[in-house]
């Protein structure tokens, strides 16, 4: 599954046309996927991991992705993985089969420049084709940019786990944002 997409965005302070190709991830992408993930850990804004992970640590997670719950990467015109989207099974019970958790991670050079909007738009277009009717995103309450991004695309707050995550002696809420697609 490959979708060719053109997108104009600013990256590294310069305005330029960036051709992103969104495609299903392959094992050779895992190092780049992990590097992007690890780049978010220190901020304490995105993930509850507090130390970097390795590709070996993420192998089982990678292999759980299927055509119905894919891991997609967006690569730029040089072939560099610039971002990724993960659709994951929610709770592993048959009654939740049409529900998925979505995660979007961006290379640090592309954050705050429209790439998240581009990826979320494409994810919403893909979701019904892979049997998803409900999407959920788990976002820390203090991650205002991510919350605003998802709200911009029609996600609403479905719940809050107050103070559930503790990092560096501080407690953080975990917000559940969701959207029905049909």
C-alpha positions in Angstrom: 0.0 0.0 0.0 1.6 3.3 -1.1 0.0 6.7 -1.5 2.0 9.4 -3.2 1.3 12.8 -1.7 2.6 16.3 -2.4 2.6 18.7 0.5 4.1 22.3 0.8 5.5 23.0 4.2 8.3 24.9 5.9 11.1 22.7 7.2 14.3 23.9 9.0 13.2 27.5 8.6 13.0 27.4 4.7 9.9 27.4 2.6 10.1 24.6 0.1 8.0 22.0 -1.6 8.4 18.7 0.2 7.1 15.6 -1.5 6.1 13.1 1.1 5.4 9.5 0.3 3.2 7.7 2.8 3.7 4.0 2.7 3.4 0.9 4.9 6.5 0.6 7.1 9.0 -2.2 6.5 11.5 -3.6 8.9 14.3 -1.4 7.5 12.4 1.6 8.7 12.5 0.6 12.4 15.7 2.4 13.2 14.3 5.7 11.9 10.9 5.1 13.6 12.6 4.5 16.9 14.9 7.5 16.5 11.9 9.8 16.0 10.1 8.2 19.0 13.2 8.6 21.2 13.5 12.3 20.2 10.2 12.9 22.1 11.1 11.3 25.4 13.1 14.1 27.0 10.3 16.6 26.6 8.0 14.5 28.8 5.2 15.7 26.5 4.5 12.8 24.3 5.3 9.4 25.8 5.4 7.8 29.2 8.7 6.2 28.4 11.3 7.9 30.5 14.4 6.4 28.8 15.3 5.7 25.2 14.2 2.4 23.6 16.1 0.4 21.1 14.8 -1.2 17.8 15.0 -4.6 19.6 12.8 -3.2 22.4 10.2 -2.2 19.7 10.3 -5.3 17.5 7.2 -7.0 19.0 5.3 -3.7 18.7 6.4 -3.4 15.0 5.4 -7.0 14.2 1.9 -6.5 15.7 1.1 -4.0 12.9 -0.9 -5.6 10.1 -2.7 -4.4 6.9 -5.7 -3.7 9.1 -3.7 -1.9 11.8 -0.7 -0.6 9.9 2.4 1.3 10.8 2.8 3.9 8.1 5.9 6.1 7.4 6.1 9.3 5.6 9.4 9.8 3.8 10.7 12.9 2.1 12.1 13.2 -1.4 15.5 12.0 -0.2 14.0 8.8 1.3 14.4 10.0 4.9 11.6 8.9 7.2 10.2 12.3 8.4 7.2 10.9 10.4 5.1 7.9 11.2 1.5 7.0 12.0 0.6 3.9 14.0 -2.9 2.3 14.1 -3.1 -0.1 16.9 -5.8 -2.5 18.1 -7.7 -1.2 21.0 -7.9 -3.5 24.0 -7.7 -6.8 21.9 -11.4 -7.8 22.3 -13.6 -8.7 19.4 -16.3 -6.1 20.3 -13.6 -3.3 19.8 -12.6 -4.6 16.3 -13.7 -1.4 14.5 -11.9 0.8 17.0 -8.2 1.7 16.9 -5.7 3.8 18.7 -3.8 6.3 16.5 -0.4 7.7 17.2 1.5 10.3 15.1 5.2 11.1 15.6 7.2 13.7 13.7 10.9 14.2 13.1 11.9 17.2 15.3 12.8 19.3 12.2 9.2 19.0 11.0 7.3 19.7 14.2 5.0 22.7 14.3 5.1 23.2 10.6 1.9 21.5 9.3 3.2 18.0 8.9 0.9 16.7 11.8 -2.1 18.1 10.0 -1.1 16.5 6.8 -0.6 13.1 8.4 -3.8 13.2 10.5 -5.8 14.1 7.4 -4.3 11.1 5.5 -4.9 8.8 8.5 -8.6 9.8 8.6 -8.9 9.1 4.9 -7.3 5.7 5.3 -9.1 4.5 8.4 -12.4 3.5 6.9 -10.6 1.5 4.2 -9.0 -0.6 6.8 -12.2 -1.2 8.8 -11.9 1.5 11.4 -15.0 3.3 12.6 -13.7 4.9 15.8 -10.3 6.4 16.4 -8.8 7.2 19.8 -5.7 9.1 20.7 -4.1 9.0 24.2 -2.5 12.4 24.8 -1.0 13.9 27.9 -3.1 16.8 29.2 -0.1 19.2 29.0 0.6 18.4 25.4 -1.5 21.3 24.1 -0.2 21.3 20.5 -1.2 17.6 20.0 -4.6 18.2 21.6 -5.3 21.2 19.4 -4.2 19.2 16.3 -6.6 16.4 17.0 -9.4 18.8 18.0 -8.9 20.6 14.6 -9.8 17.3 12.9 -13.0 16.7 14.9 -11.7 14.7 17.9 -13.3 15.4 21.2 -12.4 14.5 24.8 -13.8 11.1 25.6 -12.2 10.9 29.0 -9.3 11.8 31.3 -7.1 9.7 33.6 -6.1 12.3 36.2 -2.5 12.2 37.4 -2.0 8.7 36.0 1.6 9.3 34.7 4.4 10.2 37.1 7.6 11.5 35.6 10.4 13.3 37.3 8.4 13.6 40.5 5.4 15.3 38.7 2.0 13.8 37.9 0.4 14.2 34.5 -3.1 13.6 33.2 -3.7 11.3 30.2 -6.5 12.6 28.0 -8.5 10.3 25.7 -9.6 12.0 22.5 -11.8 10.2 20.1 -13.7 10.5 16.8 -16.4 8.5 15.2 -15.8 8.1 11.4 -19.2 6.7 10.4 
